[in-house]
């Protein structure tokens, strides 16, 4: 094969023969971005920031509604906790939910091995 930009031969480390996996040549510097690529990145960042701000506004409104009405149906739910309510009902529900998730994760991973120690006697 020719040594063209489409095909760059892989290098063998010095002192290694056949049977050794090839390694990539060192990375070259990335090409400078065009104005259009930079503009696209800026638009993407602004869109993310706008979405984040909208979520925060929604949470603030939900929390304000919950604080006004202690009998709000969101009290004692994960949604209430996420909105920022830290009443006993919301915290209790959140902790119970998180504990159940952790137990499920531990079961999925399997039982941790116990450390074997020598008996001293």
N, C-alpha and C positions, 0 to 999 in steps of 0.2 A: 504494500500500500504506500501511497505517496504521503509526504509530510505536508498535509494541507491543513488549513484552520479547522476543517470538519473532523479530521483525524489527527489526534495527537498521540504518539506512541506512549505506552505506559513504561515507567522506568523500573528497573530492577535495582534493589539496593546492592551496594558493592559487596563482593564476597559471598553472594547468595547464588545458588544454581537453580536448577529446575525444581519444581515442587514447592517453591515459595510463592505465596500470593503476591500479586503485583500491588504496588502502591501508586497513588495518583501523583502527578507532578505538582509542585507547589502552586498554590492559588495565585493568580495574577490579581492586580488591582482591579476593582470593579470600575466599569465605565461610568463616566459622569452622567447624571440624569439630565434629561431634556426638560425644558420649561413645562411642557405638557405633563410629564410624569410628576414633577414637583407640584404643579397645580392640582393634580388628581389626589396626591397625598394630603395636601392642605385641605381640600374639600372633604376628604374622608375623615380627617381629624376633627374638623368643625362639625360634621354630621354626628360623630360619636359624642362630642361634647354637648351638642344640642339634645341628643337623646338622653344622655345622663342627667342633664338639667331637668328635662321633662319628668323623668322617673323620680327625681328628688322632690319636685313640686307636687307630684301625685302623692308621694308618701307624706309630705307635710300636710296636705289637705285631709288625707285619710286619718292621720293622727289627730288633727284638730277636731274632726267629726267624732272620733272615738272619745276624746277627752270631754267633749260637751255632753255626750250621752253615755253614762256608765252601763246602761243596759244594751249597748250596741252589740249586735250578734257577732261582730268580729273579735270581741273580747274573748280570750281563752283559745285563740286560734294562732296558727303560724303567721297568718296575714297580719294579725294585730301586732305580733312581736316584730315582724319585718317593718311595719309602719313606724315602730319606735315606742310602742306602748310597753311599759315594764311593770304593769300591775301583776299581782300574784297569779291570777288566772293565766295570763299570757306567758309569764315566765315558766310556770309549772308545765303548761302544754309544750312549750319549746324544749324544755329540758327533757321531758319524757320522749318527745319525738327524736331528739338528737341521740339520747341514750339508746333507743331502739335501733337507730341507724348504725351506731358504733358496734352494738352486739351483732347485728347482721353482718357487718364488714368483718368482724373477728371470726365469725363462724365460717364465712366464705374462705378466708385465708387458711383456716385450720387452726388446730390447737398449737400454741407455741411450745417448743421443746423445753422440757425442764432441764435445768443445768444439773449434770451428774457430778456429784462430789464424792470423795472418798470418805468412808466411815472412819472416824478417828476413835481409837479405843484404847 
